[in-house]
Amino acid sequence: MKNNNTKPASSRESITETSQRTRRVLDDAFKTKVVLAALHEDKTLAELSTEFGVHPNQISQWKAYFLQNATSVFSGPKDEKKEIKRLEKERDDLHKVIGKKEMDIDFLKKNLKKLGLL
């Protein structure tokens, strides 16, 4: 026998109920706190998820991302300085190209005026 008290997933009432939920935005300090607690390995992921109110899969993802990008903590400024120097050199090269193009345009305009084509 079927229970008629349940609403189908596509009913208008269930859609409006789910659309009223807001998505939580967790700041970086909170995520770091959770990841550091996970790295201590004192508690299981299930215990940490109940403690912090976050799904265990989310904790695992944050932990993996943290460990993957941990080297950037120590190499950050060096890499940024290299990137800044590279971008400055690229900018200077592009300014040279623009300058050459402007000179070519001026030369062509001048010669086209002499020929009466402009």
C-alpha positions in Angstrom: 0.0 0.0 0.0 1.3 3.4 -1.0 1.7 6.3 1.6 -0.2 9.3 0.3 1.3 11.7 2.9 4.6 12.1 1.0 5.0 14.8 -1.6 6.6 14.0 -4.9 10.0 15.6 -5.4 8.7 17.8 -8.3 5.7 19.2 -6.4 5.5 23.0 -6.2 5.6 22.9 -2.4 8.9 20.9 -2.2 10.5 23.2 -4.9 9.6 26.4 -2.9 10.9 24.8 0.3 14.3 23.9 -1.2 14.6 27.3 -3.0 14.3 29.1 0.3 17.5 27.6 1.7 20.5 29.8 1.5 24.0 28.5 0.8 26.4 28.9 3.6 29.6 30.8 2.8 32.5 29.7 5.0 35.5 31.9 5.4 39.0 30.8 4.9 39.9 31.0 8.6 37.2 28.5 9.4 38.3 26.2 6.6 41.9 26.3 7.8 40.8 25.5 11.3 38.9 22.5 10.1 41.8 21.3 7.9 44.3 21.7 10.7 42.0 19.7 13.0 41.8 17.0 10.3 45.6 16.9 10.0 46.0 16.3 13.7 44.1 13.0 13.1 42.9 13.0 16.8 39.3 12.5 15.6 37.6 10.8 12.7 36.1 12.7 9.8 32.7 11.8 11.2 33.5 13.4 14.5 35.0 16.5 12.9 31.9 16.8 10.6 29.6 16.8 13.6 31.8 19.2 15.5 32.1 21.7 12.7 28.8 21.1 10.9 30.4 20.2 7.6 30.1 17.1 5.5 33.0 14.6 5.8 33.6 14.7 2.0 34.0 18.5 2.2 36.6 18.1 4.9 38.5 15.6 2.8 38.3 18.0 -0.2 39.6 20.9 1.8 42.4 18.8 3.3 43.5 17.5 -0.2 43.4 21.1 -1.6 45.4 22.4 1.4 48.1 19.7 1.1 48.3 20.2 -2.7 48.9 23.9 -2.3 51.0 23.9 0.8 54.2 24.6 -1.1 52.8 28.0 -2.3 53.0 29.2 1.3 56.8 29.1 1.3 57.4 30.0 -2.3 54.7 32.6 -2.8 56.7 35.9 -2.9 59.5 34.5 -5.1 57.0 33.2 -7.7 55.1 36.4 -7.6 58.2 38.5 -8.2 59.2 36.3 -11.1 55.7 36.6 -12.6 55.7 40.4 -12.1 59.1 40.7 -13.9 57.8 38.5 -16.7 54.7 40.6 -17.1 56.7 43.9 -17.0 59.0 42.5 -19.8 56.0 41.5 -21.8 54.4 44.9 -21.4 57.6 46.6 -22.5 57.8 44.4 -25.6 54.2 45.2 -26.4 54.9 48.9 -26.1 57.8 48.5 -28.5 55.5 46.7 -31.0 52.9 49.5 -30.6 55.5 52.1 -31.2 56.7 50.4 -34.4 53.2 50.1 -35.7 52.5 53.8 -35.0 55.7 54.7 -36.9 54.6 52.5 -39.8 51.2 54.0 -39.9 52.6 57.6 -39.8 55.0 56.7 -42.6 52.2 55.2 -44.8 49.9 58.2 -44.1 52.7 60.6 -45.1 53.5 58.7 -48.3 49.8 58.3 -49.3 49.3 62.0 -48.9 52.3 62.7 -51.2 50.7 60.3 -53.8 47.3 61.9 -53.3 45.7 58.7 -52.3 44.7 59.9 -48.8 
